[in-house]
Amino acid sequence: MKKIASFLIIGILGGVTAIGIQKYFLTSENTEKKNTEIVSTIPSLEEINAKQENANIYQASNKAILPGINTDFTVAAEKTVNAVVHVKNVAISRQPRNMMEYLRNGGAERKQLQGAGSGVIITGDGYIVTNNHVIKGASEISVTLNNNKSYAAEVVGTDESADIALLKIKSNEESFDYLPFGDSDNSKVGEWVLAVGNPFNLTSTVTAGIISAKSRDLNEYDSNFQSFIQTDAAINPGNSGGALVNTQGELIGINTAITSQTGSYVGYAFAVPSNNAKKIVEDILEYGGVQKAILGIKGGTLTQKAAKELDIDFKQGVYIDAIVKGSGASKSDLKQGDIITKIDAKAIKKFTDLVGYLNSKRPNETLNIQVSRNNEILKIPVTLTLDDRYQLKEVGVEISNATEEELARSNTKYGVVISKALTPRMKQYNLEGIIITEIDEKKVTSIDDVRNIIKNKSDSESIMISLLDKYGEKKHFVFD
């Protein structure tokens, strides 16, 4: 469909409290996600682990691991290798022999390897965490254990923005070796870690390194933020979805991405923190999808330059540039201009610290936010709300409820704001911050209005969008 739009730059520090990343993934296949019906009777992760004989949910310790010749990785490796599996993604296509078979989607079936990666068994009855990009577009998924036994796997659920997928394998004969989640918040920069994967369907491989950084984002200019654990343990294509463990054998991350111009390891690799992955898995099991919580602010890392321009003494933290209407922040005592320095017991030095912590929390949880305001330290309780941003896929954008400041900047009293472009073509128009006031000549005041309008349209109908350009003039665009 034809897509035309404009752009309005907003906010002095840009950024939102929802996250996602898809860059430099360890496999290069471009595929489609397989949709799987979620069974509502699936128990929670805690219930599953409670049923496992001798189940032991590891809690990561704060014990310092000193580098040196006496560091022993054998215990961690022994706990991990049998829980790490090889995941094979197979697509089924048809080869029609004539036009009639082509029109009827007929022809001989052909199986083709889409890609491969690793996964981590997290329960004794066969739940497996891997990366979404490992299984994306699969018609069939095969899992091979470290003992070379293979099983067919089904997709239970995925979170594409966090690149996490949950699989399930079944066996009437055995209970699987598994590696429950540890506490990634307790991991420390400089701590020894092991990266364990099964990239070539041989047996699990182990590499060692240290945690180089935490709360790392791969693209600070993307409106989707992610908070990775960075490590220098060698990780190469095929290790996607494998385990990052500490020397006690506790799962603290799911290996996901590398930065490399060649596609091979060059010293930096990234893992989704285990606390974030665990929360995603539990949401999939309980709700059939991920329940993302938001604080309800817009802002960014307080840099030295920004602090000088704002005449602020603080040099670290997250500056609140705007409060999102209807969010938990709007119902609290947080104000524009506050600097978030701590949440609960966690220090917040940059925006990805905030993102990483929020990604492990759920809607309706109450956090204690410590802020600096006019050189005074305040502690403010805030209840998180559900991230209800809406993807207007027909247009290729994501929208959210607009703040009062965003509406005022566009000189309007109603509308919703474009928070992100969803397609490469729409991204080139720099749409973030543009206010949509009407859809099909119907006034929209919230994303609920948008949902109701789209819900009552047929797929064949075109959509007319009315928006305000950067000069405040109303423009109309039709998307077929």
C-alpha positions as CSV (number, residue, x, y, z in Angstrom):
1,M,0.0,0.0,0.0
2,K,1.1,3.5,-0.6
3,K,2.5,5.2,2.5
4,I,3.2,9.0,2.8
5,A,3.8,10.8,6.0
6,S,5.8,13.6,7.7
7,F,7.8,14.1,10.8
8,L,7.9,16.2,14.0
9,I,10.9,16.0,16.3
10,I,9.9,16.1,20.0
11,G,11.5,16.0,23.4
12,I,15.0,17.2,24.3
13,L,16.2,13.8,25.3
14,G,13.9,11.4,23.4
15,G,13.1,7.9,24.5
16,V,10.3,5.9,26.0
17,T,10.0,3.2,28.6
18,A,9.1,0.3,26.2
19,I,11.9,-1.7,24.6
20,G,12.9,-4.1,21.9
21,I,15.9,-4.7,19.7
22,Q,16.6,-6.5,16.5
23,K,20.1,-5.8,15.3
24,Y,23.2,-7.9,14.7
25,F,21.5,-11.2,15.6
26,L,23.6,-14.3,15.4
27,T,21.7,-15.8,12.5
28,S,20.9,-14.0,9.3
29,E,17.7,-15.7,8.2
30,N,14.8,-13.3,7.4
31,T,11.7,-15.3,8.2
32,E,8.1,-15.1,9.5
33,K,7.0,-16.0,13.1
34,K,5.0,-19.2,13.5
35,N,1.7,-18.6,15.3
36,T,0.8,-21.2,17.9
37,E,-2.4,-21.4,19.9
38,I,-1.8,-21.0,23.6
39,V,-3.4,-23.5,25.9
40,S,-5.0,-21.6,28.8
41,T,-4.6,-24.5,31.2
42,I,-0.7,-24.3,31.1
43,P,0.5,-23.8,34.7
44,S,2.8,-21.0,35.8
45,L,6.6,-21.5,35.8
46,E,6.6,-21.7,39.6
47,E,4.0,-24.5,39.5
48,I,6.0,-26.4,36.9
49,N,9.2,-26.2,38.9
50,A,7.4,-27.2,42.1
51,K,6.5,-30.5,40.5
52,Q,10.0,-31.4,39.5
53,E,11.7,-33.8,41.8
54,N,14.6,-32.2,43.6
55,A,13.8,-28.8,41.9
56,N,16.1,-26.1,43.0
57,I,15.7,-22.5,41.8
58,Y,19.1,-21.1,41.9
59,Q,19.5,-17.6,43.5
60,A,22.5,-15.9,42.2
61,S,25.0,-14.9,44.9
62,N,27.0,-11.8,45.4
63,K,30.2,-13.8,46.0
64,A,33.1,-12.2,44.2
65,I,35.0,-14.3,41.8
66,L,38.6,-13.3,41.6
67,P,40.4,-13.9,38.3
68,G,43.4,-16.2,38.5
69,I,44.6,-19.7,37.9
70,N,42.5,-21.1,40.7
71,T,39.2,-20.1,39.1
72,D,37.3,-23.4,38.5
73,F,34.7,-23.6,35.7
74,T,34.1,-27.3,35.8
75,V,31.1,-27.2,38.3
76,A,29.3,-24.6,36.2
77,A,30.0,-26.4,33.0
78,E,28.7,-29.7,34.4
79,K,25.5,-28.1,35.5
80,T,24.9,-26.5,32.2
81,V,26.0,-28.6,29.2
82,N,23.2,-31.2,29.5
83,A,20.5,-28.4,29.7
84,V,21.7,-26.7,26.5
85,V,20.2,-28.0,23.3
86,H,20.5,-27.6,19.5
87,V,17.5,-26.0,17.9
88,K,16.8,-26.6,14.2
89,N,14.3,-24.5,12.2
90,V,12.8,-26.2,9.2
91,A,10.5,-24.5,6.7
92,I,8.2,-26.4,4.4
93,S,7.5,-25.0,0.9
94,R,5.7,-26.4,-2.1
95,Q,7.0,-26.8,-5.6
96,P,4.1,-26.7,-8.1
97,R,4.6,-28.5,-11.4
98,N,2.0,-26.4,-13.4
99,M,-0.2,-23.4,-13.2
100,M,-3.1,-25.3,-11.7
101,E,-1.0,-26.5,-8.8
102,Y,0.3,-23.0,-8.3
103,L,-3.1,-21.5,-8.1
104,R,-4.3,-24.2,-5.7
105,N,-1.2,-24.0,-3.6
106,G,-0.4,-27.5,-4.5
107,G,2.7,-29.4,-5.5
108,A,5.3,-31.5,-3.8
109,E,6.4,-30.5,-0.4
110,R,10.0,-29.5,0.1
111,K,11.7,-29.1,3.5
112,Q,14.5,-26.6,3.8
113,L,16.7,-25.6,6.8
114,Q,15.7,-22.1,7.8
115,G,18.4,-21.8,10.5
116,A,19.7,-23.2,13.7
117,G,20.7,-22.1,17.1
118,S,20.8,-23.1,20.7
119,G,18.3,-23.3,23.6
120,V,18.1,-23.8,27.3
121,I,15.9,-26.3,29.0
122,I,14.4,-24.5,32.1
123,T,12.0,-27.2,33.5
124,G,12.3,-31.0,33.9
125,D,9.3,-31.6,31.7
126,G,10.8,-29.9,28.6
127,Y,10.1,-26.1,28.5
128,I,12.9,-24.5,26.5
129,V,14.0,-20.8,26.2
130,T,15.6,-19.7,22.9
131,N,15.8,-16.6,20.7
132,N,12.8,-15.7,18.6
133,H,15.0,-15.2,15.6
134,V,16.2,-18.8,15.8
135,I,12.7,-20.2,15.3
136,K,11.1,-17.4,13.4
137,G,9.2,-18.6,10.3
138,A,9.6,-22.3,11.2
139,S,7.2,-24.9,9.9
140,E,8.9,-27.6,12.0
141,I,11.2,-27.3,15.0
142,S,13.6,-30.0,16.0
143,V,15.5,-30.1,19.3
144,T,18.6,-32.2,19.9
145,L,19.9,-32.8,23.4
146,N,23.5,-33.1,24.4
147,N,23.0,-36.9,24.5
148,N,22.1,-36.7,20.7
149,K,18.4,-37.5,21.3
150,S,16.1,-35.5,19.1
151,Y,12.5,-34.3,19.8
152,A,9.9,-32.3,17.9
153,A,9.2,-29.0,19.6
154,E,6.2,-26.7,19.6
155,V,6.2,-22.9,20.0
156,V,4.3,-21.9,23.2
157,G,4.8,-18.2,22.8
158,T,7.2,-15.5,21.7
159,D,8.2,-11.9,22.5
160,E,9.7,-10.6,19.2
161,S,10.8,-7.2,20.7
162,A,12.9,-9.0,23.3
163,D,13.9,-11.8,20.9
164,I,12.8,-14.5,23.3
165,A,10.7,-17.6,22.5
166,L,9.4,-20.4,24.6
167,L,9.3,-24.0,23.2
168,K,8.0,-27.3,24.6
169,I,9.2,-30.8,24.0
170,K,7.6,-34.0,25.3
171,S,8.8,-37.4,26.5
172,N,7.0,-40.1,28.3
173,E,10.3,-41.8,29.2
174,E,12.4,-39.3,30.9
175,S,12.7,-36.1,32.9
176,F,15.1,-33.6,31.2
177,D,18.2,-32.0,32.7
178,Y,17.3,-28.4,33.2
179,L,18.7,-25.1,34.3
180,P,16.3,-22.8,36.2
181,F,16.7,-19.0,36.1
182,G,19.1,-17.2,38.5
183,D,19.0,-13.6,39.5
184,S,20.7,-11.4,36.9
185,D,20.5,-8.3,39.1
186,N,23.1,-9.8,41.4
187,S,25.7,-10.3,38.6
188,K,28.6,-7.8,38.6
189,V,30.8,-6.2,36.0
190,G,34.1,-8.1,36.0
191,E,32.5,-11.4,37.2
192,W,33.6,-14.6,35.4
193,V,30.9,-16.1,33.2
194,L,30.5,-19.1,30.8
195,A,28.7,-19.0,27.5
196,V,27.3,-22.4,26.6
197,G,25.7,-23.3,23.3
198,N,25.1,-26.1,20.9
199,P,25.8,-24.5,17.6
200,F,26.7,-27.3,15.3
201,N,24.5,-30.2,16.7
202,L,27.7,-31.9,17.9
203,T,27.6,-31.4,21.7
204,S,27.4,-28.4,23.9
205,T,30.4,-26.1,23.8
206,V,31.7,-23.9,26.6
207,T,33.6,-20.6,26.4
208,A,34.7,-18.3,29.3
209,G,35.0,-14.6,29.8
210,I,33.8,-11.8,32.1
211,I,30.9,-9.5,32.2
212,S,32.1,-6.4,30.4
213,A,29.1,-4.2,31.1
214,K,25.4,-4.2,32.2
215,S,22.4,-2.3,30.9
216,R,23.9,-2.1,27.5
217,D,21.8,-0.9,24.5
218,L,22.9,-1.6,21.0
219,N,21.3,1.4,19.3
220,E,20.8,4.6,21.4
221,Y,19.0,6.2,18.5
222,D,16.3,3.6,18.2
223,S,13.0,4.3,20.1
224,N,13.1,0.6,21.1
225,F,15.4,0.2,24.1
226,Q,16.9,-3.0,25.3
227,S,19.1,-3.7,28.3
228,F,21.7,-6.4,27.7
229,I,24.5,-8.0,29.7
230,Q,27.7,-7.5,27.7
231,T,30.4,-10.2,27.9
232,D,33.7,-11.0,26.2
233,A,33.0,-14.8,26.3
234,A,33.4,-16.0,22.7
235,I,30.0,-16.4,21.0
236,N,29.5,-17.1,17.3
237,P,26.6,-17.8,15.0
238,G,24.7,-20.8,16.2
239,N,25.1,-19.9,19.9
240,S,21.9,-17.8,19.7
241,G,19.6,-18.8,22.5
242,G,22.3,-20.5,24.6
243,A,23.0,-20.0,28.3
244,L,25.1,-17.4,30.0
245,V,26.0,-18.7,33.5
246,N,28.1,-17.6,36.4
247,T,30.7,-19.9,38.1
248,Q,28.0,-21.3,40.4
249,G,26.2,-22.6,37.3
250,E,23.3,-20.2,37.6
251,L,21.5,-19.0,34.5
252,I,21.9,-15.2,34.3
253,G,21.3,-14.6,30.6
254,I,20.2,-15.9,27.2
255,N,22.9,-15.2,24.6
256,T,21.3,-13.2,21.8
257,A,23.5,-10.9,19.8
258,I,27.0,-9.8,18.8
259,T,28.3,-6.7,17.2
260,S,30.5,-7.6,14.2
261,Q,31.0,-6.5,10.6
262,T,31.8,-10.1,9.6
263,G,29.2,-11.9,11.6
264,S,31.8,-13.6,13.7
265,Y,32.9,-13.0,17.3
266,V,35.2,-9.9,17.7
267,G,35.2,-9.5,21.4
268,Y,31.7,-8.3,22.4
269,A,28.5,-10.4,22.8
270,F,25.2,-9.6,24.5
271,A,22.7,-11.6,26.5
272,V,19.1,-10.9,27.6
273,P,19.2,-10.8,31.5
274,S,17.7,-13.8,33.1
275,N,15.3,-11.7,35.2
276,N,13.8,-10.3,32.0
277,A,13.7,-13.6,30.2
278,K,12.0,-15.3,33.2
279,K,9.3,-12.6,33.4
280,I,8.6,-13.1,29.6
281,V,8.3,-16.9,30.1
282,E,6.0,-16.5,33.1
283,D,3.8,-14.1,31.3
284,I,3.5,-16.4,28.3
285,L,2.5,-19.3,30.5
286,E,0.0,-17.3,32.6
287,Y,-1.5,-14.9,30.1
288,G,-0.6,-16.3,26.7
289,G,1.4,-13.2,25.9
290,V,3.8,-10.7,27.5
291,Q,2.4,-8.1,29.9
292,K,4.7,-5.1,29.6
293,A,4.7,-2.6,32.4
294,I,5.4,1.1,31.9
295,L,6.3,3.8,34.4
296,G,4.7,6.5,32.1
297,I,7.5,8.9,31.5
298,K,9.4,10.2,28.5
299,G,13.0,11.3,28.9
300,G,16.5,10.1,28.7
301,T,19.9,9.8,30.2
302,L,21.1,13.0,31.9
303,T,24.3,13.8,30.0
304,Q,26.8,16.4,31.1
305,K,25.8,18.6,28.1
306,A,22.1,18.3,29.0
307,A,22.8,19.0,32.7
308,K,24.6,22.2,31.7
309,E,21.8,23.4,29.4
310,L,19.2,22.7,32.0
311,D,21.4,24.2,34.8
312,I,21.3,21.0,36.8
313,D,24.1,20.0,39.2
314,F,23.4,16.2,38.8
315,K,25.5,14.4,36.3
316,Q,23.8,11.0,36.4
317,G,20.3,9.7,36.3
318,V,17.2,9.8,34.0
319,Y,15.7,13.2,33.3
320,I,11.9,13.3,33.0
321,D,10.9,15.4,30.0
322,A,7.2,14.5,30.0
323,I,4.6,12.5,31.9
324,V,2.3,10.2,29.9
325,K,-1.4,10.9,30.5
326,G,-3.2,8.2,32.2
327,S,-0.1,6.3,33.4
328,G,1.1,5.5,36.8
329,A,3.5,8.4,36.8
330,S,0.6,10.8,36.0
331,K,-1.2,9.6,39.1
332,S,1.9,10.0,41.3
333,D,3.9,13.0,42.5
334,L,6.5,12.7,39.7
335,K,6.9,15.9,37.8
336,Q,8.5,17.0,34.6
337,G,12.1,18.0,35.4
338,D,12.6,15.4,38.1
339,I,15.8,13.3,37.8
340,I,15.4,9.6,38.7
341,T,18.4,8.4,40.6
342,K,17.2,5.1,42.1
343,I,14.3,2.6,41.9
344,D,13.8,0.5,45.0
345,A,17.4,-0.5,45.8
346,K,18.8,-0.2,42.3
347,A,20.9,2.8,41.2
348,I,19.7,4.4,38.0
349,K,22.6,6.1,36.2
350,K,21.3,5.9,32.6
351,F,18.1,5.2,30.7
352,T,18.9,1.6,30.0
353,D,19.3,1.0,33.8
354,L,15.7,2.1,34.1
355,V,14.6,0.0,31.1
356,G,16.3,-3.2,32.3
357,Y,14.7,-2.9,35.7
358,L,11.2,-2.2,34.4
359,N,11.4,-5.1,32.0
360,S,11.5,-7.5,34.9
361,K,8.4,-6.0,36.5
362,R,4.6,-6.3,35.9
363,P,1.7,-4.0,35.6
364,N,0.2,-3.0,39.0
365,E,3.5,-3.5,40.8
366,T,4.4,-0.5,43.0
367,L,8.0,0.8,42.8
368,N,9.7,3.4,45.1
369,I,11.2,6.0,42.8
370,Q,13.9,8.2,44.2
371,V,14.2,11.6,42.4
372,S,16.2,14.8,42.7
373,R,14.0,17.9,42.5
374,N,15.5,21.4,43.1
375,N,18.4,19.8,45.0
376,E,16.1,17.9,47.2
377,I,15.9,14.0,47.3
378,L,12.4,12.6,47.3
379,K,11.0,9.1,47.4
380,I,7.8,8.6,45.4
381,P,5.7,5.4,45.1
382,V,4.5,4.7,41.6
383,T,2.2,1.9,40.4
384,L,3.2,0.6,37.0
385,T,0.5,0.4,34.3
386,L,0.1,-1.9,31.3
387,D,1.9,-0.8,28.1
388,D,-1.1,-0.5,25.8
389,R,0.6,1.1,22.8
390,Y,-1.2,0.0,19.6
391,Q,0.3,-1.0,16.3
392,L,-1.6,0.5,13.4
393,K,-0.2,-2.1,11.0
394,E,-2.4,-0.9,8.1
395,V,-0.4,2.4,8.2
396,G,2.9,1.0,9.4
397,V,3.2,2.9,12.7
398,E,2.8,2.4,16.4
399,I,0.7,4.9,18.4
400,S,0.3,5.8,22.0
401,N,-1.8,8.2,24.1
402,A,-0.4,11.7,23.8
403,T,0.8,13.8,26.8
404,E,-0.6,17.2,27.4
405,E,2.8,18.7,26.4
406,E,2.7,16.8,23.1
407,L,-0.8,18.1,22.4
408,A,0.1,21.6,23.3
409,R,3.2,21.6,21.0
410,S,0.8,20.7,18.1
411,N,-1.8,23.2,19.3
412,T,-4.5,20.7,19.6
413,K,-6.7,19.4,22.5
414,Y,-7.0,15.8,21.3
415,G,-5.2,13.1,19.3
416,V,-2.8,10.3,19.6
417,V,0.9,10.4,19.0
418,I,3.0,8.2,16.7
419,S,5.6,6.6,18.9
420,K,7.4,4.5,16.3
421,A,7.5,3.6,12.6
422,L,7.1,-0.1,12.1
423,T,8.4,-0.5,8.5
424,P,11.7,0.5,6.9
425,R,9.8,2.7,4.4
426,M,7.9,4.6,7.2
427,K,11.0,5.0,9.2
428,Q,12.5,7.2,6.5
429,Y,9.8,9.8,7.2
430,N,10.8,10.4,10.8
431,L,7.3,10.1,12.2
432,E,7.9,10.0,15.9
433,G,6.0,12.7,17.7
434,I,3.4,13.4,14.9
435,I,-0.1,13.8,16.2
436,I,-3.0,11.9,14.5
437,T,-6.3,13.7,15.2
438,E,-8.7,11.7,13.0
439,I,-9.1,8.4,11.3
440,D,-11.7,8.1,8.6
441,E,-12.9,11.6,9.6
442,K,-13.7,10.4,13.2
443,K,-12.0,12.2,16.0
444,V,-9.6,10.1,18.1
445,T,-8.8,11.1,21.7
446,S,-7.1,7.8,22.8
447,I,-5.8,4.6,21.3
448,D,-9.1,2.9,22.4
449,D,-10.8,5.1,19.8
450,V,-8.3,3.9,17.2
451,R,-8.9,0.3,18.1
452,N,-12.7,0.6,17.8
453,I,-12.4,2.3,14.4
454,I,-10.0,-0.3,13.0
455,K,-12.0,-3.2,14.5
456,N,-15.1,-2.2,12.6
457,K,-13.3,-1.9,9.2
458,S,-13.0,-4.6,6.6
459,D,-9.6,-5.6,5.3
460,S,-10.5,-4.3,1.8
461,E,-11.3,-0.8,3.0
462,S,-8.8,2.0,2.8
463,I,-7.9,4.2,5.8
464,M,-7.8,7.9,5.8
465,I,-5.4,9.5,8.4
466,S,-5.6,13.1,9.5
467,L,-2.5,14.4,11.2
468,L,-0.8,17.6,12.1
469,D,2.5,18.4,10.4
470,K,5.4,20.2,12.1
471,Y,3.9,23.6,11.2
472,G,0.6,22.6,12.9
473,E,-1.3,22.3,9.6
474,K,-3.7,19.4,9.2
475,K,-2.9,16.9,6.4
476,H,-4.9,14.0,5.1
477,F,-3.5,10.7,3.8
478,V,-5.2,7.7,2.4
479,F,-3.7,4.2,2.8
480,D,-5.1,1.5,0.5
